[in-house]
Amino acid sequence: MKLDFFKMHAQGNDYIYFDLINKELPKIDLQKLAIKVSERHYGIGSDGIVLILNSENHSGKMRMFNADGSEGSMCGSALRCVCYYLSEKFNENELTIETKSGIKTGFVKDRNTRSVMIDLGIPKFIQEDALVINGLKGYLIDIGNPHFVTQLKSLSENIAKYQGPIIDNPAFFVGGVNVEFVNIINKNQIELKVWERGSGATLACSTGAGAAVYFGLKKKKLKSPVLVQMPGGEVTVEFNNEHIFLTGEVSYIFNGSIEL
């Protein structure tokens, strides 16, 4: 059987999307599908796959699988892309999406630039005390998924690639953890590099940007709004009434079909 797909990215955080609204979920191994299509040499190439499904009470439902086949609870970059796609499909500018970490809201701010703002919810420190792993001091933050945020004075080009898998290790975190390496440029600007559990070093991570800014705000190192510079592009993060809001552009890459 063939399955239609489209590919989108948000600051280089790219996923393969399957629109299954008003369609039956194929009886296939979704973990194997994610591994197959995400492979960048023998597949389509992506950080994972996203299924867009029906929802009884909301604009849609999102399920996402990482490049290693594991199912994730949330992905802010994918959420922005799903919101934009459904806004075009349903001609709506405000959307609510079901995710494994709860109902999330998105707002299309500019259709021409495909700028989308999402409410990432209310973040929290998983524990107040810092942890030191492999000589790096960091804090655990939950923003729909777990993040280890560590601040450094400068970021080497491959720090996420080399340090990420050391921290994202079952010896430290049984279910794995996303890792953010933060360089604070000034009160309203940071540089960020990311290791995503299940996908590795990626060009961007929206929940990671939210977690990094939340860390900086709570430690009184940053002031909202904050421009977050990642290898794949920039987003803006704001803290308002306990919620973290993130705004950034999304892009279509191409569409096609895959033989299953």
Secondary structure per residue as TSV (DSSP state, phi and psi in degrees):
chain	resnum	aa	ss	phi	psi
A	1	M	-	360.0	154.6
A	2	K	E	-106.7	145.3
A	3	L	E	-127.9	123.4
A	4	D	E	-73.9	148.0
A	5	F	E	-146.3	165.3
A	6	F	E	-138.6	155.2
A	7	K	E	-115.9	132.8
A	8	M	E	-133.8	161.8
A	9	H	E	-140.2	155.3
A	10	A	E	-128.5	105.1
A	11	Q	T	55.6	37.9
A	12	G	T	86.7	-7.3
A	13	N	E	-81.2	98.5
A	14	D	E	-107.1	141.2
A	15	Y	E	-137.4	156.2
A	16	I	E	-96.2	125.6
A	17	Y	E	-110.0	137.6
A	18	F	E	-120.1	115.1
A	19	D	E	-84.1	106.5
A	20	L	-	-113.9	19.6
A	21	I	T	-65.0	130.5
A	22	N	T	62.4	24.4
A	23	K	S	-130.8	155.3
A	24	E	-	-77.1	141.4
A	25	L	-	-68.1	120.5
A	26	P	-	-57.2	142.3
A	27	K	S	-82.0	74.0
A	28	I	S	-133.8	163.3
A	29	D	-	-79.1	104.9
A	30	L	H	-67.4	-32.0
A	31	Q	H	-65.1	-44.1
A	32	K	H	-66.3	-36.3
A	33	L	H	-62.3	-44.1
A	34	A	H	-60.5	-44.4
A	35	I	H	-63.6	-43.7
A	36	K	H	-64.0	-51.7
A	37	V	H	-78.2	-23.4
A	38	S	H	-77.6	-21.6
A	39	E	-	-59.8	125.7
A	40	R	T	-82.4	-10.0
A	41	H	T	-105.9	-36.7
A	42	Y	T	-114.2	-3.5
A	43	G	S	-119.4	-156.6
A	44	I	S	-75.9	-41.1
A	45	G	-	99.2	116.7
A	46	S	-	-172.2	173.9
A	47	D	S	-86.3	-1.9
A	48	G	E	154.6	-169.3
A	49	I	E	-125.2	156.3
A	50	V	E	-133.6	130.1
A	51	L	E	-101.3	128.7
A	52	I	E	-104.3	115.5
A	53	L	E	-120.8	167.6
A	54	N	-	-66.3	151.1
A	55	S	-	-137.2	136.1
A	56	E	S	-68.5	-37.9
A	57	N	S	-117.5	0.8
A	58	H	S	-134.6	176.3
A	59	S	S	-64.4	-31.8
A	60	G	E	-178.1	175.6
A	61	K	E	-125.7	139.7
A	62	M	E	-120.0	128.3
A	63	R	E	-120.7	132.2
A	64	M	E	-127.0	142.7
A	65	F	E	-123.3	133.1
A	66	N	E	-72.7	171.6
A	67	A	T	-63.1	-23.6
A	68	D	T	-89.7	4.3
A	69	G	S	95.6	-13.3
A	70	S	-	-72.3	144.7
A	71	E	E	-88.0	129.5
A	72	G	E	-93.3	157.8
A	73	S	S	-86.0	-29.8
A	74	M	-	-160.1	151.3
A	75	C	-	-150.3	112.8
A	76	G	H	-66.5	-35.8
A	77	S	H	-65.0	-45.6
A	78	A	H	-65.0	-38.0
A	79	L	H	-60.4	-43.2
A	80	R	H	-62.7	-41.8
A	81	C	H	-65.4	-42.5
A	82	V	H	-62.9	-42.5
A	83	C	H	-60.5	-44.9
A	84	Y	H	-65.2	-44.7
A	85	Y	H	-58.9	-46.6
A	86	L	H	-71.7	-27.2
A	87	S	H	-65.4	-36.5
A	88	E	H	-71.9	-38.4
A	89	K	H	-69.0	-41.2
A	90	F	H	-107.0	-1.5
A	91	N	T	56.3	50.3
A	92	E	-	-126.7	146.1
A	93	N	S	-101.9	-17.3
A	94	E	E	-119.8	127.4
A	95	L	E	-133.4	149.3
A	96	T	E	-119.4	132.6
A	97	I	E	-124.3	131.7
A	98	E	E	-76.4	132.5
A	99	T	E	-133.8	171.8
A	100	K	T	-68.1	-16.6
A	101	S	T	-105.9	18.8
A	102	G	E	114.4	-176.2
A	103	I	E	-83.3	128.0
A	104	K	E	-117.9	147.7
A	105	T	E	-113.2	139.0
A	106	G	E	-128.6	150.0
A	107	F	E	-131.5	123.3
A	108	V	E	-81.9	113.3
A	109	K	E	-89.4	-31.4
A	110	D	E	-152.4	112.6
A	111	R	T	-70.4	-31.1
A	112	N	T	-66.3	-41.5
A	113	T	T	-96.3	-3.2
A	114	R	T	57.1	44.1
A	115	S	E	-87.3	125.9
A	116	V	E	-128.0	133.4
A	117	M	E	-107.2	136.4
A	118	I	E	-124.8	147.7
A	119	D	E	-93.8	109.8
A	120	L	-	-82.8	-0.4
A	121	G	-	91.3	-159.7
A	122	I	-	-103.3	107.2
A	123	P	-	-76.8	165.3
A	124	K	E	-156.5	153.7
A	125	F	E	-75.0	127.7
A	126	I	S	-67.0	-36.5
A	127	Q	-	-146.4	146.8
A	128	E	S	-73.8	-35.2
A	129	D	S	-78.6	146.9
A	130	A	-	-73.6	155.0
A	131	L	E	-112.5	151.0
A	132	V	E	-120.2	116.9
A	133	I	E	-126.4	124.5
A	134	N	T	52.8	36.7
A	135	G	T	82.6	1.0
A	136	L	E	-106.5	124.4
A	137	K	E	-86.1	129.1
A	138	G	E	-150.8	170.4
A	139	Y	E	-122.4	143.4
A	140	L	E	-91.9	125.3
A	141	I	E	-129.6	136.3
A	142	D	E	-104.4	121.6
A	143	I	S	-134.6	47.3
A	144	G	S	95.8	-18.0
A	145	N	S	-155.2	161.1
A	146	P	E	-85.8	141.4
A	147	H	E	-134.9	140.7
A	148	F	E	-107.2	113.2
A	149	V	E	-107.5	123.3
A	150	T	E	-126.9	134.1
A	151	Q	E	-98.0	133.7
A	152	L	-	-129.8	158.1
A	153	K	S	-75.0	-25.6
A	154	S	-	-154.7	156.4
A	155	L	-	-117.6	119.2
A	156	S	-	-72.9	161.2
A	157	E	T	-58.6	-40.4
A	158	N	T	-110.8	25.1
A	159	I	H	-61.2	-39.6
A	160	A	H	-66.2	-40.7
A	161	K	H	-62.2	-39.7
A	162	Y	H	-93.1	-38.9
A	163	Q	H	-88.0	-29.4
A	164	G	H	-54.0	-53.5
A	165	P	H	-68.0	-21.5
A	166	I	H	-69.0	-40.1
A	167	I	H	-80.1	-42.9
A	168	D	S	-78.4	73.5
A	169	N	-	-136.0	134.1
A	170	P	T	-55.9	-22.5
A	171	A	T	-65.3	-26.8
A	172	F	T	-105.6	-40.1
A	173	F	-	-135.3	110.7
A	174	V	T	-58.1	-42.9
A	175	G	T	-92.6	6.1
A	176	G	-	83.6	168.2
A	177	V	-	-153.7	146.7
A	178	N	E	-80.8	147.5
A	179	V	E	-126.0	129.1
A	180	E	E	-115.9	128.1
A	181	F	E	-106.5	116.6
A	182	V	E	-116.2	133.1
A	183	N	E	-118.5	116.1
A	184	I	E	-84.7	116.3
A	185	I	E	-83.0	-47.7
A	186	N	E	-157.5	-172.6
A	187	K	T	-62.1	-22.0
A	188	N	T	-122.4	19.1
A	189	Q	E	-155.4	132.2
A	190	I	E	-133.9	157.9
A	191	E	E	-106.5	138.6
A	192	L	E	-138.1	135.1
A	193	K	E	-126.6	145.1
A	194	V	E	-130.7	140.6
A	195	W	E	-115.3	121.1
A	196	E	E	-103.0	127.7
A	197	R	T	-61.4	133.3
A	198	G	T	90.5	-17.7
A	199	S	T	-129.3	-22.2
A	200	G	E	91.8	-156.4
A	201	A	E	-71.5	122.8
A	202	T	E	-120.5	166.2
A	203	L	S	-76.7	-18.0
A	204	A	-	-165.4	161.8
A	205	C	-	-156.8	117.6
A	206	S	H	-71.6	-45.1
A	207	T	H	-66.0	-32.6
A	208	G	H	-64.3	-40.7
A	209	A	H	-63.2	-42.2
A	210	G	H	-63.1	-42.8
A	211	A	H	-65.2	-41.1
A	212	A	H	-64.2	-42.4
A	213	V	H	-68.4	-40.8
A	214	Y	H	-59.5	-43.0
A	215	F	H	-56.6	-48.9
A	216	G	H	-64.6	-37.6
A	217	L	H	-67.8	-46.2
A	218	K	H	-69.4	-27.5
A	219	K	T	-91.6	8.2
A	220	K	T	59.2	34.1
A	221	K	S	-100.3	-18.4
A	222	L	-	-130.9	162.6
A	223	K	-	-135.4	130.1
A	224	S	S	-69.0	141.6
A	225	P	S	-82.2	160.1
A	226	V	E	-125.8	129.0
A	227	L	E	-85.1	124.6
A	228	V	E	-109.7	116.6
A	229	Q	E	-98.2	119.8
A	230	M	E	-120.3	164.1
A	231	P	T	-54.3	-31.4
A	232	G	T	-93.1	-5.4
A	233	G	E	147.9	-169.6
A	234	E	E	-116.6	148.4
A	235	V	E	-136.4	163.8
A	236	T	E	-115.9	132.2
A	237	V	E	-117.9	132.2
A	238	E	E	-125.2	149.1
A	239	F	E	-115.4	118.4
A	240	N	E	-144.3	119.2
A	241	N	T	55.0	45.6
A	242	E	T	77.2	-11.5
A	243	H	E	-95.0	150.3
A	244	I	E	-102.0	124.0
A	245	F	E	-112.4	136.9
A	246	L	E	-126.8	134.3
A	247	T	E	-124.1	133.4
A	248	G	E	-168.1	164.2
A	249	E	E	-85.8	152.6
A	250	V	-	-122.8	160.0
A	251	S	E	-140.9	139.8
A	252	Y	E	-79.4	146.8
A	253	I	E	-111.6	-60.1
A	254	F	E	-167.2	172.5
A	255	N	E	-133.0	168.4
A	256	G	E	179.1	-160.4
A	257	S	E	-138.9	151.9
A	258	I	E	-125.3	138.7
A	259	E	E	-84.3	123.3
A	260	L	-	-95.8	360.0
